[in-house]
Structures are given as C-alpha cells and as structure tokens.
Amino acid sequence: MQLTAPSQVIERQLSKLTNNLLILNHENDTLHTQLKQNGFDVCTLHFDFQHHLNIPNDPTCTFGVQLTHHEPEQFDQIIVFYPKSKAFAQYLLHLAAFYLNPNGILWVVGDNRSGVKQLSKQIPDFFEPCRKLDQARHCLLFETSKQKSCIRFEMEDWFAEMMVQTPHGALSIASLPGVFSHKKLDQGTLLMLENLPKLKGRVLDFGCGYGVIACAIAKQFPHCDIEAVDINAMALESCRRTLSLNQCHGKVYPSNGLHQVDGLFDAIVSNPPFHDGIQHDLRVTKQFILDSRRCLKKNGQWQIVVNTHLKYTDIIQQAFKQSTIKAQTTQFKIFHSA
Ligand SMILES: C[S@@+](CC[C@H](N)C(=O)[O-])C[C@H]1O[C@@H](n2cnc3c(N)ncnc32)[C@H](O)[C@@H]1O
C-alpha cells in the first residue's frame, strides 16, 4: 500500500525521528508497519476504523479517542496528522501535549489544504513556537517541542452538549470535535427526524455521527433494538454518550460501510456521508445503498436523507426497484423503500 502524501513527508525525515514515538490520527496507509520495520518503537492511535484495519492485530495500534493503557508524558516524540476540522486539530494537539515527555518533540504534518498552514496561530501554549521542517508533496511539516507540563486530559472537557427539539420531544446531544455537524443540528438530519417511519424490531442507524437519529428512534420506539455504526471513533464515543444522556440503549460499534454489520434488519435509516476527508466523495454511500438490500429482512424498511443536488436516484432504483420520495425541501430529500 502506497504511503499518503503527508506520510511520504515523514518518510523523507526518518533520520530525524526519535525512537519512542506516538502517531496520532494515523492515515490510510501502513506507515506504522514501515517505521517498525525500520526499528522504531512506535504506537499509533487511529480515529478512522478503515485506517485501523490496514494494520491488523497489532497491539501497538489503537482505534479509539485516546490510548487505553498509557500514562501521561510517556513518549519522546509525537507526530500529529493534521485533520480537516480545526476543533479536532485542537483535540489532537492537547492529546499530544498530554502524552509527550517534558521537552519532547512534536511534529505536525498535513496537506496544504487542511489548514495546517495556520498551525502557528493554533498551537496551544504548552508548546514552543513551531518552525517549518519540510515542505513537499503539497504538504507541510512543522516541528516544535513541549515547554510546559500538561498532565490533565479529561474527555469530559471535550464534549459539547446541546438540546435539540425534535418532533418527539427534546433530546440532549453530546458531540466531540470533528464529528459531523458538531454543536448544531444538520437540516437534513432534522428532516429525517420529522419524517421517521413507524419502526419495530432490529433497526440500524448507518453513519450515526453523534447519534441523534438513533436516539430519536430509541425514544419514539422504545421496543426497537437499535444498532448504530460509524467509521469514526469520535462519532461513536459521542453516540454512546448521547444515548446514555437520554437514558436510551443501543449497540454502538465501528463499521466501514456495512462490512462489520451482521445479520438482517427490520429497518435501516441513515443520513449517509458525502465526503471523504477534504474531498466530496459519493462512493461510500453508493456502496451502502447497494449493500443495504442484503442486510434487510423481506419487506424491511429503508430510509435515507440526502442533499437534493447529489445524484442517487439511479443507484437507489438499481438496489430497490421501488422507492418513494417521502419528503423534500430545497436542500434535502428523503428516499424511502419498504
Ligand atoms: C452526514 S454524517 C451523518 C451523521 C448523523 N447521522 C447525523 O445525522 O448527524 C455521515 C456519517 O457517516 C460516517 N461515515 C463516513 N464514512 C463512513 C463509512 N465508510 N462507514 C461508516 N460510516 C461512515 C461519518 O463519520 C459521519 O458521522
């Protein structure tokens, strides 16, 4: 598997890397394995489940929102792969400050379009001012070092909570930085909440984000067995918290598309993704539409909300033969099939 452009920039600087190393927000490649083969003692935290699956069965790789068995100030060097969300970048930089030894080295690498250029304005004051170390492959690599101790990092501090009015009452929502529509309800999601079908049995919320759809279903149809999947660790953690804030239950787990989902459902609902990182990308949703059919019981219900300008009609037709547009605004459309 080819290294991503930011990883290639790291590869150019291998001789400057320290041995006791942590990578935060590892990309969709096998840099971790490559570094190990070069003799580095390296741990990795993945926030994207698909990226995590590229490096199977390696206990030094974690999928989650933080490391599970590590002490603060444990690593000599940390590499942060800069994300597209500024709020999530702050989370990563604070996590880096927490895990980094006093005087430890921080590298931050990112695509020019990711916002990494503004790093010097965003870097928390645990760190010295950053300096540019390399520039290649349309990416920038910055270096700094830790100047202040930072041994507090509480997940609690990172959840934003908000009340959302739904047609079925108010829900408390918890969302972590970087999760879709952080701190505000998406209008497409709202349209879905206003048009939920009558549900029973085993129900899947695909691409659950902070779990507002799953939670609204659990409230309105308390006898449903809800399952909520997402590829993103911050989304899954937010969804678990949203369910618990509203005294609702559901099985929340990582899945890339429907690959990690087993068995048949009475219903699948979704506000599916239309981005892959920085780019517009409909492939995940097109595959989800095609795969939905095999995960549904006979006469199972299927409902998604999408942007009106995105072209899904043909693929929905291919998967379901019969579907209706249940609701529509200038911006969003709900497709339903039963
Ligand atoms: C448009 S957001 C909707 C979130 C939430 N349902 C809502 O309405 O607020 C789509 C979600 O799909 C997730 N996602 C993206 N790619 C995915 C994939 N390959 N498999 C599963 N989930 C994915 C994203 O992390 C994101 O949380």
The ligand as an SDF file (V2000), in Angstrom:
LIG
                    3D

 27 29  0  0  0  0  0  0  0  0999 V2000
  -23.6740   13.0740    7.0880 C   0  0  0  0  0  0  0  0  0  0  0  0
  -22.9690   12.3830    8.5640 S   0  0  0  0  0  0  0  0  0  0  0  0
  -24.4530   11.9950    9.4980 C   0  0  0  0  0  0  0  0  0  0  0  0
  -24.2350   11.8570   10.9790 C   0  0  0  0  0  0  0  0  0  0  0  0
  -25.5020   11.6760   11.8050 C   0  0  0  0  0  0  0  0  0  0  0  0
  -26.2800   10.5520   11.3790 N   0  0  0  0  0  0  0  0  0  0  0  0
  -26.3460   12.9370   11.7440 C   0  0  0  0  0  0  0  0  0  0  0  0
  -27.3430   12.9250   11.0480 O   0  0  0  0  0  0  0  0  0  0  0  0
  -25.9710   13.9320   12.3860 O   0  0  0  0  0  0  0  0  0  0  0  0
  -22.3920   10.8330    7.9750 C   0  0  0  0  0  0  0  0  0  0  0  0
  -21.6170    9.9700    8.9670 C   0  0  0  0  0  0  0  0  0  0  0  0
  -21.1190    8.8380    8.2500 O   0  0  0  0  0  0  0  0  0  0  0  0
  -19.8560    8.4820    8.7820 C   0  0  0  0  0  0  0  0  0  0  0  0
  -19.1080    7.7170    7.7680 N   0  0  0  0  0  0  0  0  0  0  0  0
  -18.3100    8.1950    6.7760 C   0  0  0  0  0  0  0  0  0  0  0  0
  -17.7990    7.1840    6.0690 N   0  0  0  0  0  0  0  0  0  0  0  0
  -18.2690    6.0310    6.6240 C   0  0  0  0  0  0  0  0  0  0  0  0
  -18.0680    4.6730    6.3300 C   0  0  0  0  0  0  0  0  0  0  0  0
  -17.2720    4.2650    5.3270 N   0  0  0  0  0  0  0  0  0  0  0  0
  -18.6960    3.7510    7.1040 N   0  0  0  0  0  0  0  0  0  0  0  0
  -19.4800    4.1410    8.1440 C   0  0  0  0  0  0  0  0  0  0  0  0
  -19.6940    5.4350    8.4630 N   0  0  0  0  0  0  0  0  0  0  0  0
  -19.1070    6.3680    7.7110 C   0  0  0  0  0  0  0  0  0  0  0  0
  -19.2140    9.8040    9.1460 C   0  0  0  0  0  0  0  0  0  0  0  0
  -18.2010    9.6330   10.1220 O   0  0  0  0  0  0  0  0  0  0  0  0
  -20.4230   10.6230    9.6330 C   0  0  0  0  0  0  0  0  0  0  0  0
  -20.5490   10.5190   11.0360 O   0  0  0  0  0  0  0  0  0  0  0  0
  1  2  1  0
  2  3  1  0
  2 10  1  0
  3  4  1  0
  4  5  1  0
  5  6  1  0
  5  7  1  0
  7  8  2  0
  7  9  1  0
 10 11  1  0
 11 12  1  0
 11 26  1  0
 12 13  1  0
 13 14  1  0
 13 24  1  0
 14 15  1  0
 14 23  1  0
 15 16  2  0
 16 17  1  0
 17 18  1  0
 17 23  2  0
 18 19  1  0
 18 20  2  0
 20 21  1  0
 21 22  2  0
 22 23  1  0
 24 25  1  0
 24 26  1  0
 26 27  1  0
M  CHG  2   2   1   9  -1
M  END
$$$$
